[in-house]
Each structure stands twice: as structure tokens, then as C-alpha cells.
Amino acid sequence: MSSFYESSKTRNAKEEDRFLQDPKNCGYSLWHFSLSLAMKYYLFPWKDYREGGYIEVLKKEKRDREKDRDRYWKMPFIKNYHFLFIKNRKEEIKEIDRILNSQNIKGRPSERINIIALAWSYFIDSPVEIIELLAWFKKRLENIVIYKPICDGIDKITKESLRKLLHRHKTDGTHKAWVEECKNLFISAIPAGLAISFKDETVETKRLEKSDWQKDTPLIAFPNGEILTVGDFEKNKIQLS
């Protein structure tokens, strides 16, 4: 990325999106980075699987599916954070097994912000620039209770600690499965389908229908009132194509 990244703290959402979409920088939208935070940090809070009896809920869901392999239904569990929409019953059971056998349940929960930083490293070359983008998000989320974990995590990451983490990941495959899952989110997801809203009490994702895809429709919304609209995203994409 260019040295222009040093001014990232002064850029608004539209400007940050334009910078990130530039192929000379990383070629992905601010939306992709926002989605990785929403989906991996909030909507799938792995540590919650070990609390409140949710492991037993998962085990019961697995038993129910093994008894009735022909019927398909949407499966909400873990405080309604995680939904399975897999119509193949065998794959549903496999997904539950994957969660039950994950390190997130059996071992000490990892610092989830590290997973995000490692995944971002596949799209942003420099540890300094990864930290700068994390700081950009922190500026918009700080002083709000539900975002304190991510802001605290960002404060703990230094250039040196991230370089060490990246080295361990490249040499030993540290957190490889989790990072691959987060990477795939970048590669497979497209902004046209989902609006992201970082609210004061939760993070909401809303499916956008064709009728919702208007220039003034918020694509990303932050608690301080700052937004990236569909029109902003499309204009940046056209200018950089």
C-alpha cells in the first residue's frame, strides 16, 4: 500500500472504501473488512459455545438430526447468532461436529482479533497498515460497551507482536482453519447482498433485495452516524475500474 495510508485516521467511510478498493492497495471494499468483523467477531462469538449450556444444546440438535435425516429446517442456536441453512442433513451434522470438536470449545479461546488480523494479512501486505485499518474501525466503535472487547484487542496489537504472529502463522500454521474460514468470507461474499449496521447494542446484517439497492441505501452504518451508501460503493468501484 502507498504512504497515503498514513492519513487513514482522517478519511471518512467513502474515502476509506475508495482507498481500499484501489487495486494498488488491496482491491477489496471496506464492506469486506466490515463483514469480517461482524461475522467473525460478533455474530459467531465462539467462546459463548462453552457458556450457558450451549454445548448441550448443540448435542441435542445433533441427536434430533440423526433421528430425522430426511426433514430439513432452519436451525437457530447459540443465542440466535448462528444459523444453519444446509439442506443436506449429513452436512448439517458434520457442521455441528466441527463446532463441537473445535479448539474454541475444547481449549482456551483465542484472541479473536488475532484471527481477523491474520486473515487481513492475505489482503493487506504490511502489519503497520493492518493496525492502521483496525485503528480506523476502533475510532468509530470506541466508548460503546459492546465494542469494548474489539477495541481492547486492537490496543494490544503492536507492529512487533503482529509480525511475530504472522511469522508463527506462516511457519507453523497457527490458527490456520479459522483464518481460512475468514479468508473465504472475503473471496466468496459480495456487497450486493448484505447491509451491515454497527449499532450501539448489537451488529445487524440485513439482506438487501433488488428494491433496496438504491444510491442512498446504507451499505455500512457506524454508531457515530457515519455511513457508506450503495451509491458511494458503486461510484468508487466505477472510478477504480
Sequence and secondary structure as in RCSB ss.txt:
>XXXX:A:sequence
MSSFYESSKTRNAKEEDRFLQDPKNCGYSLWHFSLSLAMKYYLFPWKDYREGGYIEVLKKEKRDREKDRDRYWKM
PFIKNYHFLFIKNRKEEIKEIDRILNSQNIKGRPSERINIIALAWSYFIDSPVEIIELLAWFKKRLENIVIYKPI
CDGIDKITKESLRKLLHRHKTDGTHKAWVEECKNLFISAIPAGLAISFKDETVETKRLEKSDWQKDTPLIAFPNG
EILTVGDFEKNKIQLS
>XXXX:A:secstr
  GGGGGGGG  HHHHHHHHHSTTTT   HHHHHHHHIIIIISS GGGGGSTTHHHHHHHHHHHHHH SS    E
EETTTTEEE    HHHHHHHHHHHHTSHHHHS    HHHHHHHHHTTT   HHHHHHHHHHHHHHHTT GGGHHH
HHHHHH  HHHHHHHHHHHHHH TTHHHHHHHHHHHHH  GGGEEEEE SS EEEEE  GGG  TTSEEEE TTS
 EEEHHHHHHHHHHH 
